[in-house]
Amino acid sequence: MRAGIRMALAKDGIRVCAEAESVQELVTAGMRHEPDACIVDVHLRGDGFHAAAELAARAPSVAVVLLVDDDCDEQFLEAIRLGATGYVRRTIAPGALANVVRAVAKGEPAIPRSLVRALIDDYRDRPARPYIAARGGRGVDLTAREWEVLLLMRDALSTREIADRLRISEVTVRRHISAVVKKLRVESRADALKLLQTA
């Protein structure tokens, strides 16, 4: 399958800088080459969703396109939350896949029309993000992922448990915790949780 995709993209003038057989290989290659886009098969060894999350966290400039079996609302929304920019079926025509790569490389999303409604409904149903002020009273704009990590910390989950829950590495979890602590202008994760209790 990889060989077919590579040949199809090359025929369409798109250069493939690397290939990977596992999550670790993909993340390493993504960080080393920083391509415009990365196509990730959902069946990649180690889990394609985990790969998408890791790559989005460690190489945010790389647009991630997930190749999936079918248009599943829940799976699609999870992919978007993990940082994917594109979400297409594995049966997509080679020429169409080249167009998707070009689109996401320009910063455009690649979403099947059948799933746009799911995205709209999810946005409408999502509760407002809670407000928290940094030490000193100034409001802080945490990312959605930072909020997820902070709330899981509040639930007394360990770094490993948070990583498993969010399908990201422990290193990435620690980076999010560090970002939260810095934004809240506190000294430790314990101080961050104290601020959260007063939010």
Phi, psi and omega per residue, in radians:
M1 nan -0.761 3.127
R2 -1.065 -0.712 -3.133
A3 -1.101 -0.716 3.131
G4 -1.120 -0.749 3.122
I5 -1.125 -0.766 -3.126
R6 -1.043 -0.810 -3.121
M7 -1.143 -0.702 -3.134
A8 -1.131 -0.746 3.138
L9 -1.197 -0.717 3.125
A10 -1.088 -0.687 3.126
K11 -1.090 -0.502 -3.126
D12 -1.636 0.168 3.062
G13 1.506 0.246 3.137
I14 -1.796 2.204 -3.104
R15 -1.530 2.249 3.085
V16 -1.648 2.037 -3.059
C17 -1.589 -0.312 -3.115
A18 -2.894 2.797 3.040
E19 -2.309 2.782 -3.113
A20 -2.538 2.586 3.121
E21 -1.884 -0.118 -3.094
S22 -2.585 2.951 3.120
V23 -1.027 -0.824 -3.105
Q24 -1.065 -0.766 3.116
E25 -1.089 -0.722 -3.108
L26 -1.148 -0.822 -3.123
V27 -1.121 -0.733 3.124
T28 -1.079 -0.797 3.139
A29 -1.156 -0.686 3.139
G30 -1.104 -0.710 3.136
M31 -1.265 -0.581 -3.108
R32 -1.297 -0.799 -3.040
H33 -1.638 -0.427 -3.076
E34 0.784 1.080 -3.135
P35 -1.226 2.897 3.087
D36 -1.148 -0.611 -3.110
A37 -2.600 2.702 3.118
C38 -2.337 2.180 3.110
I39 -1.644 2.134 -3.068
V40 -2.088 2.064 3.073
D41 -1.304 2.326 -3.119
V42 -1.067 -0.377 -3.137
H43 -1.656 0.239 3.095
L44 -0.951 2.461 3.139
R45 -1.019 2.139 -3.095
G46 1.779 -0.058 3.076
D47 1.611 2.024 -3.136
G48 -1.082 -0.570 3.119
F49 -1.179 -0.717 3.091
H50 -1.086 -0.708 3.128
A51 -1.100 -0.761 3.137
A52 -1.073 -0.750 -3.132
A53 -1.139 -0.773 -3.134
E54 -1.108 -0.781 -3.105
L55 -1.165 -0.726 3.126
A56 -1.087 -0.624 -3.114
A57 -1.352 -0.641 -3.015
R58 -1.736 -0.312 3.085
A59 -2.448 1.180 -3.025
P60 -1.058 -0.300 3.138
S61 -1.364 -0.209 -3.109
V62 -1.558 2.146 3.094
A63 -1.363 2.222 -3.083
V64 -1.797 2.224 3.072
V65 -1.990 2.113 3.122
L66 -1.641 2.277 3.037
L67 -1.682 2.118 -3.030
V68 -2.185 2.967 -3.102
D69 -1.397 -0.677 -3.110
D70 -2.682 3.015 -3.119
D71 -1.514 1.510 3.137
C72 -1.777 2.133 -3.083
D73 -0.949 -0.890 -3.073
E74 -1.108 -0.759 -3.129
Q75 -1.132 -0.701 3.130
F76 -1.102 -0.836 -3.137
L77 -1.102 -0.647 3.093
E78 -1.122 -0.714 3.138
A79 -1.089 -0.716 3.134
I80 -1.153 -0.735 3.130
R81 -1.104 -0.558 -3.118
L82 -1.389 -0.158 3.069
G83 1.980 0.082 3.128
A84 -1.193 2.504 3.083
T85 -1.763 -0.499 3.121
G86 -2.207 2.651 -3.101
Y87 -2.592 1.814 -3.047
V88 -2.354 2.762 3.123
R89 -1.265 2.639 3.126
R90 -1.186 -0.310 -3.127
T91 -1.542 0.141 -3.116
I92 -1.037 2.490 3.133
A93 -1.160 2.511 -3.117
P94 -0.907 -0.753 3.134
G95 -1.126 -0.672 3.128
A96 -1.188 -0.632 3.121
L97 -1.126 -0.676 3.094
A98 -1.077 -0.690 3.112
N99 -1.143 -0.653 3.106
V100 -1.114 -0.783 -3.141
V101 -1.048 -0.781 3.139
R102 -1.107 -0.691 -3.105
A103 -1.140 -0.878 -3.095
V104 -1.190 -0.524 3.102
A105 -1.133 -0.437 3.100
K106 -1.554 0.000 -3.138
G107 1.640 0.128 3.135
E108 -1.597 2.490 3.088
P109 -1.340 2.682 3.074
A110 -2.137 1.657 -3.037
I111 -2.198 2.268 3.088
P112 -1.036 2.431 -3.124
R113 -1.009 -0.541 -3.119
S114 -1.153 -0.284 -3.093
L115 -1.865 -0.048 -3.138
V116 -1.079 -0.687 3.132
R117 -1.058 -0.717 3.128
A118 -1.072 -0.684 3.140
L119 -1.161 -0.744 3.125
I120 -1.117 -0.801 -3.123
D121 -1.109 -0.702 3.135
D122 -1.110 -0.708 3.135
Y123 -1.143 -0.732 -3.128
R124 -1.180 -0.625 -3.089
D125 -1.452 -0.206 -3.066
R126 -1.244 2.260 3.101
P127 -1.166 2.708 3.129
A128 -1.079 2.472 3.131
R129 -1.131 2.316 -3.130
P130 -1.108 2.762 -3.121
Y131 -1.812 2.427 3.070
I132 -2.495 2.428 3.140
A133 -1.832 2.494 3.081
A134 -1.274 2.903 3.055
R135 -1.018 2.161 -3.059
G136 1.969 -0.153 3.040
G137 1.613 -0.013 -3.114
R138 -1.467 2.339 3.139
G139 -1.133 2.599 -3.091
V140 -2.170 2.407 3.123
D141 -1.808 1.589 3.072
L142 -1.437 2.572 3.066
T143 -1.249 2.898 3.121
A144 -1.037 -0.701 -3.135
R145 -1.185 -0.691 3.107
E146 -1.101 -0.670 3.075
W147 -1.096 -0.760 3.135
E148 -1.022 -0.813 -3.133
V149 -1.108 -0.765 -3.127
L150 -1.090 -0.736 -3.134
L151 -1.205 -0.593 3.077
L152 -1.240 -0.572 3.023
M153 -1.095 -0.708 3.132
R154 -1.080 -0.557 3.123
D155 -1.433 0.189 3.060
A156 1.187 0.482 3.064
L157 -1.391 2.504 3.096
S158 -1.340 2.959 3.110
T159 -1.015 -0.763 3.124
R160 -1.103 -0.738 -3.131
E161 -1.145 -0.669 3.091
I162 -1.123 -0.750 3.135
A163 -1.054 -0.781 3.131
D164 -1.130 -0.733 -3.118
R165 -1.110 -0.712 -3.067
L166 -1.650 -0.053 -3.135
R167 1.058 0.755 3.067
I168 -2.284 2.975 -3.106
S169 -1.389 2.822 3.089
E170 -1.122 -0.584 3.101
V171 -1.074 -0.744 3.135
T172 -1.154 -0.684 3.094
V173 -1.052 -0.795 3.140
R174 -1.077 -0.635 3.109
R175 -1.128 -0.720 3.119
H176 -1.134 -0.734 3.123
I177 -1.086 -0.760 3.116
S178 -1.059 -0.704 3.131
A179 -1.142 -0.724 3.128
V180 -1.090 -0.837 3.140
V181 -1.030 -0.740 -3.133
K182 -1.150 -0.793 -3.117
K183 -1.134 -0.610 -3.126
L184 -1.450 -0.098 3.110
R185 1.032 0.777 3.102
V186 -2.086 3.054 -3.044
E187 -1.637 -0.408 -3.036
S188 -2.672 2.987 3.093
R189 -1.155 -0.547 3.101
A190 -1.098 -0.727 3.107
D191 -1.135 -0.650 3.125
A192 -1.100 -0.693 3.135
L193 -1.191 -0.586 3.080
K194 -1.120 -0.698 3.107
L195 -1.147 -0.670 -3.139
L196 -1.103 -0.624 -3.141
Q197 -1.135 -0.456 -3.118
T198 -1.670 -0.054 -3.077
A199 -1.243 nan nan
